[in-house]
Amino acid sequence: MFLTAPRGLSKRVIITLVSALLFAVGYFRFYFSYEHWYLSSGDRVLSNIKFSQSQPSTAQTTSIRTDSAIISLVRNEELDGIVSSMRQLEASWNSKYNYPWIFFNNVPFSEEFKARTQAETEAECRYELIPEEHWAVPDWIDPDLLKQATRKMKKQGIKYAGLLSYHQMCRWNSGFFYRHPALEAYKYYWRVEPDVKFFCDITYDPFQFMADHNKTYGFTINIFDDPSSVASLWPETQSFLKSHPDYLSADNSLMWLTDRTLRPDHTNTANGYSTCHFWSNFEIGDLDFWRSEKYQQYFEHLDQSGGFFYERWGDAPVHSIALGLFEDNSRIHWYHFPPFLPYPTTDSHYSLRKAY
């Protein structure tokens, strides 16, 4: 004997299922469309700039470039997180290419770290120590002023303000990583952090794409920063530009850097800077840009001002401002690797990765 549904139930079920299906289709079309990206942070402003967005439609050759590497600044205690990231990226992409992994730390890597990371890839792994002079607090930073500034930042609720190592990490990523001898032979790098997820296969070589299309920098996510953490960054940048007006690219992204339409409170607090920036948890870049005279001089100017310690300048806004001012925006590429996630996340600004 067959069980029968009450009269009318099947119709209701069908209507419910169809409605759910239409909602799901609409949601996923929204999620994976450019419009979805534009609704996050400053992407709507960014979309008005000529950043390239075209993605290769076919797989490329699996021949490896000898001038490219995957890099990561990581601690021994972040071993599980970086192993997870490696496993994701190897499965989705690098197992086809075997680009080398280069790990950086301000203390020696443990034998366990070396063994477990090398076990995740057939590619070469290198373990590099950061020179002390690239990591230590510079001698022009006043200890008393640093204590006062740290107390102020804590009262403002600025994340990681009280962790000196976080300030050191941001400064190193801003002005020293590309100077490390381990990267002398390389032109392109892909920065990978612990605990990121790559859910979709990457069917082409982003390094080759950068070279073929003359790109300087590639990003996936554009967000706002805490304006209180970079209050003097834009004024210092303007001071630098007054001395070097010829460094400003004719095809710059100044509108994106100074936009006041989406979050005028951010722009006001940051003294003219929108705080829009490329999230550097994922970045693919040309090391020659950071090695250039204009960027080196810009970093030295910022470094001498003390903002990496008296405030909490991140490497992401520093990189973004430099690219937005000194590079043609047509050479900045918006990679769409849906969904790339810095995982896990807290709010729209920060990942839960513990401060370095």
C-alpha positions as CSV (number, residue, x, y, z in Angstrom):
1,M,0.0,0.0,0.0
2,F,1.5,3.4,-1.0
3,L,1.4,6.4,1.2
4,T,-0.3,9.4,-0.5
5,A,0.3,13.1,0.4
6,P,-2.6,15.2,1.5
7,R,-4.3,16.9,-1.4
8,G,-2.5,20.1,-2.5
9,L,0.8,19.3,-0.7
10,S,2.6,18.3,-3.9
11,K,1.8,21.7,-5.4
12,R,3.0,23.5,-2.4
13,V,6.2,21.5,-2.3
14,I,6.8,22.2,-6.0
15,I,6.2,25.9,-5.5
16,T,8.5,25.9,-2.5
17,L,11.3,24.0,-4.3
18,V,11.0,26.2,-7.4
19,S,11.2,29.3,-5.3
20,A,14.2,28.0,-3.4
21,L,15.9,27.1,-6.7
22,L,15.2,30.5,-8.2
23,F,16.6,32.2,-5.0
24,A,19.7,30.0,-5.1
25,V,20.4,30.7,-8.8
26,G,19.9,34.4,-8.2
27,Y,22.1,34.4,-5.1
28,F,25.0,32.6,-6.9
29,R,24.7,34.8,-9.9
30,F,24.9,37.8,-7.6
31,Y,27.8,36.3,-5.6
32,F,30.0,35.5,-8.5
33,S,29.2,38.6,-10.6
34,Y,31.4,41.6,-10.7
35,E,28.5,43.5,-9.1
36,H,29.0,41.5,-6.0
37,W,32.6,42.4,-5.8
38,Y,31.7,46.1,-6.3
39,L,29.4,46.0,-3.2
40,S,32.3,45.0,-1.0
41,S,34.3,47.9,0.4
42,G,35.8,50.3,-2.1
43,D,35.3,48.0,-5.1
44,R,32.6,50.2,-6.7
45,V,35.1,53.1,-6.7
46,L,37.9,50.8,-7.9
47,S,35.7,49.5,-10.7
48,N,35.7,53.0,-12.3
49,I,39.5,52.7,-12.7
50,K,41.1,50.9,-15.6
51,F,42.4,48.0,-13.6
52,S,42.4,45.0,-16.0
53,Q,40.0,42.2,-15.1
54,S,40.1,39.8,-18.1
55,Q,40.9,36.3,-17.0
56,P,42.6,33.7,-19.3
57,S,39.9,31.4,-20.7
58,T,42.1,28.4,-21.5
59,A,44.7,26.5,-19.7
60,Q,48.3,27.4,-20.3
61,T,51.4,25.3,-20.6
62,T,52.8,23.8,-17.4
63,S,56.4,24.9,-18.1
64,I,57.8,26.8,-15.2
65,R,59.3,30.2,-15.2
66,T,62.7,30.3,-13.5
67,D,62.2,33.9,-12.2
68,S,59.1,33.2,-10.0
69,A,58.5,31.9,-6.5
70,I,55.9,31.5,-3.8
71,I,56.8,33.3,-0.6
72,S,55.6,33.4,2.9
73,L,56.5,35.2,6.1
74,V,55.5,32.6,8.8
75,R,56.4,31.6,12.3
76,N,57.2,28.1,13.6
77,E,54.0,28.1,15.6
78,E,51.9,28.8,12.4
79,L,53.0,25.4,11.0
80,D,49.5,23.9,10.8
81,G,48.2,27.0,9.1
82,I,50.8,27.2,6.4
83,V,50.6,23.4,5.8
84,S,46.8,23.9,5.2
85,S,47.5,26.8,2.8
86,M,50.2,24.8,1.0
87,R,47.9,21.8,0.6
88,Q,45.2,24.0,-0.9
89,L,47.4,25.7,-3.4
90,E,49.4,22.6,-4.3
91,A,46.1,20.7,-5.0
92,S,44.5,23.6,-6.9
93,W,47.5,24.8,-8.9
94,N,51.2,24.4,-8.0
95,S,51.3,20.6,-8.3
96,K,51.2,21.2,-12.1
97,Y,54.2,23.7,-12.0
98,N,56.3,23.0,-8.9
99,Y,57.2,26.6,-8.3
100,P,59.6,26.9,-5.3
101,W,58.4,27.9,-1.9
102,I,60.5,30.4,0.1
103,F,59.7,30.8,3.8
104,F,61.0,33.7,5.8
105,N,61.2,34.0,9.6
106,N,63.0,36.3,12.1
107,V,64.1,33.2,14.0
108,P,65.4,29.9,12.6
109,F,62.8,27.4,11.4
110,S,62.4,24.2,13.4
111,E,63.2,20.8,11.8
112,E,59.6,19.9,12.2
113,F,58.6,22.9,10.2
114,K,61.0,22.1,7.5
115,A,60.0,18.4,7.3
116,R,56.2,19.0,7.3
117,T,56.2,21.8,4.7
118,Q,58.6,19.9,2.4
119,A,56.3,16.9,2.6
120,E,53.4,18.9,1.1
121,T,55.1,19.6,-2.2
122,E,57.5,18.2,-4.8
123,A,58.9,21.6,-5.4
124,E,62.0,23.0,-3.7
125,C,61.4,24.6,-0.3
126,R,63.9,27.1,1.1
127,Y,64.0,28.4,4.7
128,E,65.4,31.9,5.1
129,L,66.4,34.0,8.1
130,I,65.6,37.7,8.1
131,P,68.6,39.8,8.9
132,E,68.4,41.5,12.3
133,E,68.9,44.9,10.8
134,H,65.8,44.4,8.6
135,W,63.7,43.4,11.6
136,A,64.9,45.4,14.6
137,V,63.2,48.6,15.7
138,P,65.4,51.4,14.0
139,D,67.4,53.6,16.3
140,W,65.5,56.8,15.3
141,I,62.4,55.5,17.1
142,D,62.1,57.2,20.5
143,P,61.2,54.6,23.1
144,D,59.3,57.0,25.3
145,L,57.3,58.4,22.3
146,L,56.6,54.8,21.2
147,K,55.1,54.0,24.6
148,Q,52.9,57.1,24.5
149,A,51.8,56.3,20.9
150,T,51.0,52.7,21.8
151,R,48.9,53.8,24.8
152,K,47.0,56.2,22.5
153,M,46.4,53.5,19.8
154,K,45.2,51.0,22.4
155,K,42.6,53.6,23.7
156,Q,41.5,54.1,20.1
157,G,40.9,50.3,19.8
158,I,43.4,49.9,16.9
159,K,44.0,46.2,16.3
160,Y,47.4,44.8,17.2
161,A,48.6,48.3,18.2
162,G,50.3,46.9,21.3
163,L,52.1,44.1,19.6
164,L,55.6,45.3,18.6
165,S,56.2,42.3,16.4
166,Y,53.1,43.3,14.3
167,H,54.6,46.7,13.6
168,Q,57.9,45.0,12.7
169,M,56.1,42.6,10.3
170,C,54.4,45.5,8.5
171,R,57.6,47.4,8.1
172,W,59.5,44.4,6.8
173,N,56.7,43.6,4.3
174,S,56.7,47.2,3.2
175,G,60.4,47.9,2.7
176,F,62.6,44.8,3.2
177,F,61.2,41.6,1.9
178,Y,62.3,42.3,-1.7
179,R,65.8,43.1,-0.5
180,H,66.4,39.7,1.0
181,P,69.3,37.9,-0.8
182,A,67.0,34.9,-1.3
183,L,64.9,36.8,-3.8
184,E,67.8,38.4,-5.8
185,A,67.3,36.0,-8.7
186,Y,63.5,36.4,-8.9
187,K,61.2,38.8,-10.6
188,Y,57.7,37.6,-9.7
189,Y,56.4,36.5,-6.3
190,W,53.1,35.1,-5.0
191,R,52.5,35.9,-1.4
192,V,50.7,33.1,0.6
193,E,49.7,33.4,4.2
194,P,48.7,30.7,6.7
195,D,45.1,29.5,6.8
196,V,43.9,30.7,3.4
197,K,41.6,28.6,1.2
198,F,41.7,28.0,-2.5
199,F,38.5,26.2,-3.4
200,C,38.7,26.3,-7.2
201,D,41.3,25.0,-9.5
202,I,43.5,27.6,-11.1
203,T,43.9,26.5,-14.7
204,Y,46.6,28.9,-15.9
205,D,49.9,30.3,-14.7
206,P,49.5,33.7,-13.0
207,F,53.2,34.3,-13.2
208,Q,53.2,33.8,-17.0
209,F,50.1,35.9,-17.2
210,M,51.9,38.8,-15.5
211,A,54.8,38.5,-17.9
212,D,52.8,38.2,-21.0
213,H,50.5,41.1,-20.2
214,N,53.2,43.4,-18.7
215,K,51.5,43.5,-15.3
216,T,53.1,44.8,-12.1
217,Y,50.7,43.7,-9.4
218,G,47.7,41.4,-9.0
219,F,45.1,41.4,-6.2
220,T,41.8,39.7,-5.4
221,I,40.3,41.8,-2.6
222,N,40.0,45.6,-2.0
223,I,38.9,46.8,1.4
224,F,39.0,49.8,3.8
225,D,41.5,50.1,6.6
226,D,41.0,51.5,10.1
227,P,41.5,55.2,9.4
228,S,43.0,55.8,12.9
229,S,45.8,53.4,12.1
230,V,47.0,55.5,9.2
231,A,46.2,59.0,10.2
232,S,49.5,60.5,9.0
233,L,50.2,58.2,6.1
234,W,48.6,60.4,3.5
235,P,50.1,63.7,4.8
236,E,53.5,62.1,4.7
237,T,52.8,60.8,1.2
238,Q,51.8,64.3,0.0
239,S,55.0,65.7,1.6
240,F,57.0,63.1,-0.5
241,L,55.1,64.0,-3.7
242,K,55.9,67.7,-3.2
243,S,59.6,66.8,-3.5
244,H,59.1,64.3,-6.3
245,P,56.1,65.4,-8.5
246,D,57.6,63.7,-11.5
247,Y,57.1,60.3,-9.8
248,L,53.3,60.6,-10.2
249,S,52.1,58.4,-13.0
250,A,50.0,60.1,-15.7
251,D,47.6,57.1,-15.6
252,N,47.4,57.0,-11.8
253,S,44.7,55.9,-9.4
254,L,44.5,59.0,-7.3
255,M,40.7,59.0,-7.5
256,W,40.5,55.6,-5.8
257,L,43.0,56.7,-3.1
258,T,41.2,59.9,-2.2
259,D,37.5,58.9,-2.8
260,R,35.1,60.6,-0.3
261,T,31.8,59.2,-1.6
262,L,31.6,55.8,0.1
263,R,33.0,56.4,3.5
264,P,33.7,60.1,4.0
265,D,34.4,59.6,7.7
266,H,37.3,57.3,6.8
267,T,38.7,59.8,4.4
268,N,38.4,62.6,6.9
269,T,40.0,60.7,9.7
270,A,42.8,59.5,7.5
271,N,43.4,63.1,6.4
272,G,42.5,62.7,2.8
273,Y,43.2,59.0,2.2
274,S,40.1,56.8,1.5
275,T,41.9,53.9,3.2
276,C,41.0,51.7,0.2
277,H,43.8,49.2,-0.2
278,F,44.6,45.9,-1.9
279,W,44.5,43.2,0.8
280,S,48.1,41.8,0.8
281,N,47.1,38.4,2.2
282,F,47.0,37.6,-1.5
283,E,49.3,39.5,-3.9
284,I,51.2,38.5,-7.0
285,G,53.8,41.1,-7.9
286,D,56.8,42.2,-9.8
287,L,59.7,42.7,-7.5
288,D,61.3,45.2,-9.8
289,F,58.6,47.7,-8.8
290,W,59.5,47.5,-5.1
291,R,63.2,47.7,-6.1
292,S,62.7,50.8,-8.2
293,E,64.2,54.1,-7.1
294,K,60.9,55.8,-6.7
295,Y,59.5,53.2,-4.3
296,Q,62.7,52.8,-2.4
297,Q,62.8,56.6,-1.8
298,Y,59.1,56.6,-0.9
299,F,59.6,53.8,1.7
300,E,62.7,55.5,3.2
301,H,60.7,58.8,3.6
302,L,57.8,56.9,5.3
303,D,60.3,54.9,7.5
304,Q,62.1,58.0,8.7
305,S,58.7,59.5,9.8
306,G,58.2,56.7,12.3
307,G,54.7,55.9,11.3
308,F,55.3,52.1,11.3
309,F,55.7,52.4,15.0
310,Y,54.1,55.6,16.2
311,E,51.0,54.6,14.2
312,R,50.1,51.1,12.8
313,W,50.8,51.5,9.2
314,G,50.2,48.2,7.4
315,D,52.1,47.0,4.4
316,A,48.9,46.8,2.4
317,P,48.0,50.5,2.4
318,V,51.7,51.4,1.8
319,H,51.9,49.1,-1.2
320,S,48.5,50.3,-2.4
321,I,49.3,54.0,-2.2
322,A,52.6,53.4,-4.0
323,L,51.0,51.4,-6.8
324,G,48.1,53.9,-7.1
325,L,50.4,56.9,-7.5
326,F,53.6,55.6,-9.2
327,E,52.2,52.9,-11.5
328,D,49.9,53.0,-14.5
329,N,46.6,51.5,-13.4
330,S,46.4,49.4,-16.6
331,R,49.4,47.4,-15.1
332,I,47.4,46.5,-12.0
333,H,45.3,43.3,-12.4
334,W,42.2,42.2,-10.6
335,Y,42.4,38.5,-10.3
336,H,39.1,36.7,-9.9
337,F,39.8,33.4,-8.1
338,P,36.3,32.7,-6.6
339,P,36.2,31.9,-3.9
340,F,39.6,32.8,-2.4
341,L,39.2,33.2,1.3
342,P,41.6,34.4,4.0
343,Y,40.2,32.0,6.5
344,P,38.9,32.3,9.2
345,T,37.7,35.9,9.2
346,T,36.3,38.3,11.8
347,D,35.0,41.4,10.2
348,S,35.5,43.1,6.9
349,H,39.0,44.4,7.7
350,Y,41.0,41.7,9.3
351,S,41.7,38.0,9.3
352,L,42.0,36.0,12.5
353,R,45.6,35.2,11.9
354,K,47.5,35.9,15.1
355,A,49.8,38.8,14.9
356,Y,53.4,37.9,13.9
